């Protein structure tokens, strides 16, 4: 029997976040985790349990100038808290010509978020998320083994019960704004107790075609329940569920889970001094969750007052994604090698004639590495093509292609002491990733509404000591 126990405390100090409406003032996170692995009655058993507590503050006036409305700064402070409890238990046992793994897992989360004006209007208050709960209870099984001569099968199934709920919300602006009052009363009167019964199934077959080549075929059905922001964001705010795209969003209590159906085919080829691993896939998604232009008059009116007359609402649409990727590498000599990966994904709406929103363009990277016994160095090139297949529905802007060059290396001072160092973006190029955030800070070198550039030239060094 083996037990482990881990306690962590992470504290983040004030940090500018120009892609968000507020900057990070602090994030204080406590995590406690315990693990067990052992043999019980001849069966391998693994167990894990963890608890987390997060306290998070953001403001729009401590690291930037607050926006001004009617001659007065609109100072805002967001106080957000979250706590979670999770667990996992699984056991493996022999079955037929393979091994069957059975298990349960779960994650129970609570979230609260309140926005106030502690500087100019102490009576201002918005309960953005109040007593939000999102609990997941999972049951899974996976079997790995041989089914026919030279054929190996990995077969997995999962059932997730996802339960979510939210308390009543409140805005001090509701009494003087009919639109906010409408949204507040509508949300509080709605049935916010939601349950999703999600089933996943995946199968992967592999068969050697020769001593160097293996055929891989995959098929699967995967689901994803809406996040708590996608479901319970009741006011059109710049809370984007991580998109940071400059839009105002509003949630949708009635969202359904995404249901994806995917097939894939690939080859694994390993030669004496080279390898090549190409993959192609096609995925159809029922009820794909994406922000679409809101048609709700109350949402549009409130969002327009907040500076965005074209808010988006999280909605279920139909989508398809297909593409290919390939990892490859060549050993040039005892010391020199080159490795890389290339990836392309095409995303399209299937319910209307449009491209999916925020899909990365064709991209790839390659590294030339030199290794000696106690040190190594690598020159890495990264390239992204332009992205001109963008969502007209969401008024998505095209982006240009770009290239970056990085240099990294490491040296082993002793067996237990290592130093790594490097230079990222050696040429100090200005690149704008298609998936990066949109600037929301006025009076900066980047205009409001423009994509944020990638970091400039960056030097780094790390020192690592290993002990037993």
C-alpha positions in Angstrom: 0.0 0.0 0.0 1.3 3.5 -0.9 -0.1 6.8 0.4 0.7 10.3 -0.6 -0.5 13.7 0.7 -0.1 17.0 -1.0 -0.8 20.6 0.3 -0.4 23.6 -2.0 -0.9 27.3 -1.6 -0.7 29.6 -4.7 -0.9 33.3 -4.4 -1.0 35.6 -7.4 -0.3 39.3 -7.0 -1.7 42.2 -9.1 -1.5 41.3 -12.8 -2.6 43.3 -15.8 -5.0 41.4 -18.0 -5.8 43.7 -20.9 -8.0 41.2 -22.7 -10.5 41.3 -19.7 -12.6 44.2 -18.4 -10.7 44.1 -15.1 -7.2 43.3 -13.9 -6.2 40.6 -11.5 -5.7 42.0 -8.0 -5.1 38.7 -6.3 -5.9 35.0 -6.7 -5.4 32.9 -3.5 -5.7 29.2 -4.0 -5.5 26.4 -1.5 -5.4 22.8 -2.6 -5.3 19.6 -0.5 -5.0 16.2 -2.2 -4.5 12.6 -1.0 -3.6 9.6 -3.2 -3.6 5.8 -2.6 -2.4 3.0 -4.7 -2.2 -0.6 -3.6 -3.2 -4.2 -4.0 -6.5 -5.3 -2.3 -7.5 -9.0 -2.6 -5.3 -9.3 -5.7 -6.7 -6.3 -7.5 -4.8 -3.1 -8.2 -6.7 -0.2 -6.6 -6.1 3.5 -7.1 -7.9 6.3 -5.2 -7.6 10.1 -5.1 -9.5 12.8 -3.3 -8.9 16.6 -3.3 -10.3 19.9 -2.0 -9.7 23.3 -3.4 -10.6 26.8 -2.3 -10.2 29.9 -4.5 -10.6 33.6 -3.5 -10.2 36.0 -6.4 -10.4 39.8 -6.8 -10.3 41.9 -10.0 -10.7 45.6 -10.5 -10.8 48.1 -13.3 -9.2 51.1 -11.5 -6.1 50.0 -9.7 -3.9 49.1 -12.7 -5.8 51.0 -15.4 -8.0 54.1 -15.6 -11.6 53.3 -15.0 -14.1 54.2 -17.8 -15.9 57.4 -17.3 -19.7 57.8 -17.7 -21.5 61.1 -17.2 -18.3 62.7 -15.9 -17.8 60.1 -13.1 -15.4 57.1 -13.2 -17.2 53.7 -13.2 -15.0 51.9 -10.7 -15.7 48.2 -10.4 -14.4 45.4 -8.0 -15.3 41.8 -8.6 -15.1 39.5 -5.6 -15.2 35.9 -6.8 -15.0 32.7 -4.7 -15.0 29.0 -5.6 -14.6 25.8 -3.7 -14.4 22.3 -5.0 -14.3 18.7 -3.9 -13.3 15.8 -6.1 -12.6 12.1 -6.0 -11.6 9.1 -8.1 -11.5 5.4 -7.4 -10.6 2.7 -9.9 -9.6 -0.9 -10.0 -8.1 -3.1 -12.7 -8.9 -6.8 -13.2 -8.1 -9.4 -15.9 -10.9 -10.1 -18.3 -10.7 -12.4 -21.4 -7.5 -11.6 -23.2 -7.1 -8.1 -21.7 -7.5 -5.9 -18.6 -10.7 -4.2 -17.5 -10.6 -1.0 -15.5 -13.7 0.1 -13.6 -14.1 3.3 -11.7 -16.0 6.2 -10.4 -15.1 9.9 -10.2 -16.7 13.2 -9.4 -16.2 16.9 -9.1 -18.5 19.2 -6.9 -18.1 22.9 -7.5 -19.6 26.0 -5.9 -19.2 29.5 -7.4 -20.1 33.1 -6.3 -19.2 36.4 -7.9 -20.3 39.9 -6.8 -19.5 43.2 -8.5 -19.4 46.4 -6.5 -18.2 50.0 -6.7 -16.1 50.6 -3.6 -14.9 54.0 -4.6 -17.7 56.2 -6.0 -20.9 54.3 -5.3 -21.1 52.1 -2.3 -24.7 51.2 -3.0 -23.9 49.7 -6.4 -24.0 45.9 -6.4 -24.5 43.1 -8.9 -24.7 39.5 -7.9 -23.2 38.1 -11.1 -23.2 34.5 -9.9 -25.0 33.5 -6.7 -24.8 30.1 -5.0 -24.0 28.4 -8.3 -23.5 24.7 -8.1 -22.2 22.4 -10.7 -21.7 18.8 -9.7 -20.4 15.9 -11.9 -20.7 12.2 -10.9 -19.0 9.8 -13.3 -18.9 6.1 -13.8 -16.5 4.6 -16.4 -15.1 1.3 -17.7 -12.2 0.6 -20.1 -11.0 -2.6 -21.6 -7.6 -3.1 -23.3 -6.6 -6.3 -25.0 -6.3 -8.4 -28.1 -9.5 -9.4 -30.0 -8.1 -11.1 -33.1 -4.8 -12.1 -34.4 -2.6 -8.9 -34.5 -5.6 -6.7 -33.6 -5.6 -4.8 -30.3 -8.7 -3.0 -29.0 -9.1 -0.2 -26.5 -12.8 0.1 -25.6 -14.1 2.7 -23.2 -17.5 3.8 -21.9 -18.5 6.6 -19.5 -21.7 7.9 -17.9 -21.7 11.4 -16.4 -24.5 12.9 -14.4 -24.1 16.7 -14.4 -26.3 18.6 -12.0 -26.3 22.4 -11.8 -28.3 25.1 -10.0 -28.1 28.8 -9.1 -29.6 31.1 -6.5 -31.5 34.3 -7.1 -29.6 37.2 -8.5 -29.8 40.9 -7.8 -28.7 44.2 -9.3 -28.9 47.6 -7.6 -29.6 49.1 -11.1 -32.8 47.1 -11.6 -35.1 49.7 -10.0 -34.0 52.4 -12.4 -33.4 50.3 -15.5 -36.4 48.3 -16.9 -34.2 46.1 -19.0 -32.1 44.9 -16.1 -35.2 44.5 -14.0 -36.7 42.3 -16.8 -33.5 40.1 -17.0 -33.3 39.8 -13.2 -37.0 38.8 -12.7 -36.9 36.4 -15.7 -33.8 34.7 -14.3 -35.2 34.4 -10.7 -38.5 33.0 -12.0 -36.8 30.4 -14.2 -36.2 26.8 -13.4 -32.5 26.9 -12.8 -32.2 23.3 -11.5 -30.7 21.4 -14.5 -29.6 17.8 -15.0 -27.7 16.3 -17.9 -27.3 12.5 -18.4 -24.3 12.1 -20.7 -22.9 8.9 -22.2 -19.5 8.6 -23.9 -18.2 5.6 -25.9 -14.9 5.3 -27.7 -13.1 2.5 -29.4 -9.6 2.3 -30.8 -8.3 -0.5 -33.0 -4.7 -1.0 -33.9 -3.0 -3.5 -36.2 0.6 -3.9 -37.3 0.9 -3.8 -41.1 4.6 -4.5 -41.0 7.5 -4.4 -38.5 7.6 -0.7 -38.9 4.0 0.4 -39.6 0.8 0.2 -37.5 -2.7 1.1 -38.6 -4.8 3.0 -36.0 -8.6 3.4 -36.4 -10.8 5.3 -33.9 -14.5 6.0 -33.5 -16.2 7.7 -30.6 -19.2 9.6 -29.2 -18.3 12.3 -26.6 -20.4 14.8 -24.7 -19.8 18.1 -22.9 -22.2 19.7 -20.4 -22.5 23.5 -20.5 -20.2 25.4 -18.1 -21.7 27.4 -15.3 -20.9 30.6 -17.1 -22.5 29.4 -20.4 -25.7 28.6 -18.4 -26.0 31.1 -15.7 -24.6 34.4 -16.9 -27.8 36.4 -16.6 -26.6 39.9 -17.5 -24.8 40.7 -20.8 -21.3 41.3 -19.4 -17.7 40.9 -20.6 -17.5 37.5 -18.9 -16.8 35.3 -21.9 -16.1 31.8 -20.5 -12.4 32.3 -21.4 -12.8 33.7 -24.9 -11.7 37.2 -24.0 -12.9 38.3 -27.4 -14.2 41.8 -26.6 -17.9 40.9 -26.8 -20.6 41.0 -24.2 -22.1 37.6 -23.5 -25.2 36.4 -21.8 -26.0 32.8 -20.7 -28.7 30.4 -21.6 -30.3 28.2 -18.9 -31.9 25.9 -21.4 -28.6 24.9 -23.1 -28.2 21.2 -24.0 -25.0 19.2 -23.8 -22.7 19.0 -26.8 -22.8 15.6 -28.5 -19.9 14.8 -30.8 -19.5 11.8 -33.1 -16.0 11.3 -34.4 -14.1 8.9 -36.6 -10.3 9.0 -37.1 -7.7 7.1 -39.1 -3.9 7.1 -38.7 -0.6 5.4 -39.2 2.4 5.0 -36.9 5.6 4.5 -38.9 8.9 4.0 -37.1 12.1 3.5 -39.1 15.6 3.1 -38.0 16.3 6.8 -37.9 12.9 8.4 -38.5 9.3 8.3 -37.5 6.0 9.6 -39.0 2.6 9.6 -37.3 -0.2 11.1 -39.6 -3.8 11.3 -38.4 -7.1 12.4 -40.1 -10.4 12.9 -38.4 -14.0 14.0 -39.0 -16.2 15.2 -36.1 -20.0 16.1 -36.2 -21.3 17.9 -33.2 -25.0 18.2 -32.3 -25.8 21.1 -30.0 -22.3 22.7 -30.3 -22.2 25.6 -27.9 -21.2 28.9 -29.4 -22.0 32.6 -28.9 -24.5 33.8 -31.5 -26.0 37.3 -31.9 -28.8 37.9 -29.4 -32.3 38.8 -30.6 -33.6 39.5 -27.1 -34.6 43.2 -26.9 -33.9 43.4 -23.1 -30.4 41.8 -23.6 -29.6 44.2 -26.5 -30.8 47.3 -24.6 -28.8 46.5 -21.4 -25.7 45.5 -23.5 -25.9 48.7 -25.5 -25.9 50.7 -22.3 -22.7 48.8 -21.4 -21.0 49.7 -24.7 -21.8 46.7 -26.9 -24.9 46.9 -29.1 -24.3 43.5 -30.6 -24.2 41.1 -27.6 -23.8 37.3 -28.0 -25.8 34.6 -26.3 -24.5 31.1 -25.7 -26.6 28.9 -28.0 -26.7 25.4 -29.4 -25.9 25.1 -33.0 -24.8 22.2 -35.3 -21.2 22.0 -36.4 -18.7 19.8 -38.1 -14.9 19.8 -37.7 -12.4 17.9 -39.8 -8.7 18.0 -40.4 -5.4 16.3 -40.0 -2.2 16.4 -38.1 1.2 14.7 -38.2 4.1 14.3 -35.9 7.5 13.5 -37.5 11.1 13.3 -36.7 14.5 12.3 -38.2 17.7 11.4 -36.4 20.5 13.0 -38.5 23.4 11.6 -36.5 24.4 10.5 -33.0 24.0 14.1 -31.8 21.7 15.9 -34.3 17.9 15.4 -34.7 15.0 17.2 -36.1 11.3 16.9 -35.0 8.1 18.6 -35.8 4.3 18.6 -35.9 1.8 20.1 -38.4 -1.9 20.6 -37.7 -5.0 21.7 -39.7 -8.6 22.0 -38.5 -11.5 23.2 -40.5 -14.7 24.1 -38.6 -18.1 24.8 -40.2 -21.6 25.5 -39.0 -24.0 22.8 -40.2 -27.2 24.6 -39.5 -26.3 27.6 -41.6 -23.7 28.4 -44.3 -20.9 29.9 -42.1 -17.6 29.0 -40.6 -17.2 28.2 -36.9 -16.0 30.9 -34.6 -12.4 31.0 -33.4 -10.7 28.1 -35.1 -6.9 28.1 -35.4 -5.4 28.2 -38.9 -2.9 25.7 -40.4 0.1 25.7 -38.2 3.3 23.8 -37.5 6.6 23.8 -35.6 10.0 22.2 -36.1 13.0 21.8 -33.8 16.6 21.2 -34.7 18.3 19.7 -31.6 21.9 19.0 -30.7 22.5 16.7 -27.7 25.6 15.7 -25.8 25.9 13.6 -22.7 25.3 16.5 -20.2 24.0 19.3 -22.3 21.6 20.1 -25.2 20.5 23.0 -27.4 17.4 23.3 -29.7 16.4 25.9 -32.3 12.6 25.9 -32.8 10.6 27.5 -35.6 6.9 28.1 -35.3 4.7 29.1 -38.3 1.0 30.0 -38.5 -0.9 30.6 -41.8 -3.4 33.4 -42.2 -6.9 32.7 -41.1 -9.5 33.9 -43.6 -12.1 31.3 -42.9 -13.9 33.2 -40.2 -17.5 33.5 -38.8 -19.6 36.1 -40.6 -22.4 35.6 -38.1 -20.1 36.7 -35.3 -18.3 39.4 -37.4 -15.0 37.6 -36.8 -12.0 39.4 -38.1 -9.3 37.7 -40.3 -5.7 37.4 -39.1 -2.4 37.4 -40.9 0.1 34.6 -40.7 3.3 34.8 -38.7 6.6 33.1 -37.8 8.5 32.9 -34.5 12.0 31.6 -33.7 13.0 30.2 -30.2 16.3 29.0 -28.8 16.4 26.7 -25.8 19.1 24.7 -24.0 20.0 22.9 -20.8 23.0 21.6 -18.9 23.4 19.0 -16.2 25.8 20.4 -13.6 25.5 17.3 -11.5 23.2 14.3 -11.6 20.7 16.2 -9.5 21.3 19.9 -10.5 20.1 21.1 -13.9 20.0 24.6 -15.5 17.7 25.4 -18.5 17.8 28.7 -20.4 16.6 30.2 -23.6 15.4 33.0 -25.7 11.8 33.0 -27.0 10.9 35.1 -30.1 14.5 35.7 -30.9 13.8 38.2 -33.7 11.3 40.2 -31.6 8.6 39.6 -34.2 5.1 41.1 -33.7 2.6 38.3 -34.1 -1.2 38.2 -33.4 -2.5 34.7 -32.7 -6.0 34.1 -34.1 -7.1 32.8 -30.7 -5.6 35.6 -28.6 -7.6 38.1 -26.6 -8.9 41.5 -27.6 -7.5 44.6 -25.9 -10.0 46.4 -23.6 -7.6 49.0 -22.0 -7.8 52.6 -23.3 -4.8 54.8 -23.8 -2.3 52.0 -24.5 -0.1 51.2 -27.4 -2.7 48.7 -28.6 -6.0 50.2 -29.7 -9.2 49.1 -27.9 -10.7 46.3 -29.9 -7.5 45.1 -31.5 -6.0 41.7 -31.0 -3.2 41.6 -28.4 0.2 40.9 -29.8 2.3 37.9 -28.7 5.1 38.6 -26.2 8.2 40.2 -27.6 11.7 38.8 -27.1 11.8 36.9 -23.8 14.9 35.6 -21.9 14.4 32.9 -19.3 16.5 30.6 -17.0 15.5 27.9 -14.6 17.3 26.1 -11.9 16.2 22.6 -10.9 17.4 20.4 -8.1 16.2 16.8 -7.7 16.6 15.0 -4.4 15.6 11.5 -3.2 
